[in-house]
Amino acid sequence: MHPTASRPVHSNQSGPHPALERTVRRHLAHPFRRPPAAHAREAFARLVERADGRSWILDSACGTGESTARLAQRHPESWVVGIDQSEERLSRGRRKLAAALPDNAILLRTDAPDLWHLMAEAGWRVACHYLLYPNPWPKAEHLGRRWHGHPRFADLLRLGGRLELRTNWPVYAQEFAHALQVAGHAATLGVVAAPEAEPISPFERKYALSGHTLWLLQAQLPGAPARPGAERQAGNTPVDR
């Protein structure tokens, strides 16, 4: 556990947010029907090839993968999967990290929510899921682009495990906590109380040096059973080359 000052978040602390509640409830009640993209299926196939009984840790929107490398060093017993949409960012990270990228780290270029869906449909569960300093899309009309407003938020919940979100924008953390409450999950919300010797990501380093408060949300998600036959279906989906 990193040094933090955390407190439970109750439903009356984050305040009313009707648009957020409507969005979360709609996505929980009506599964997103768009098929995952071909690159997500290919990324999932790569994970199937690596599956060897070790636990999975996700680093969604990992950027250059520096945070993935750091997490892989901290969790040598697990596969740590860094996911980002930008091949340019990942390639830059691979060049920078080179031999410093641990053997248990996997960097994948794909859409994270699509990969969440494929993993959840296959009945996979994760040990930890990190959401580190993503672009929070601060405008009100961009709610659907934040992780907790995304149509595949339900798939994130189905993956279970310990969820850790870090951000320098408190409203984003409070919204996420409220979305979890709507879904029936408790969360703690606090701050990283002291700078780490080696920040978990470049953004953490940048914001800490700039004097920003680093907000930390944590939750333990129980996950959910997969649909009957889902593991066979998701695991055997052809990969588009």
Buried (B, 14 or more C-beta within 10 A) or exposed (E): EEEBEBEEBEEEEBEEBEEBBEBBEEBBEEEBEEEBBBBBBBBBBEBBEEEEEBBBBBBBBBBBBBBBBBBBBBBEEBBBBBBBEBEEBBBBBEEEBEEEBBEBBBBBBBBBBBBBBBBBBBBBBBBBBBBBBBEBBEEEEEBEEBBBBBBBBBBBBBBBBBBBBBBBBEEBBBBBBBBBBBBEBEBBBBBBEEEBEEBBBBBBBEBBEEEBEBBBBBBEBEBBEBEEEBBEEBBEBEEEE
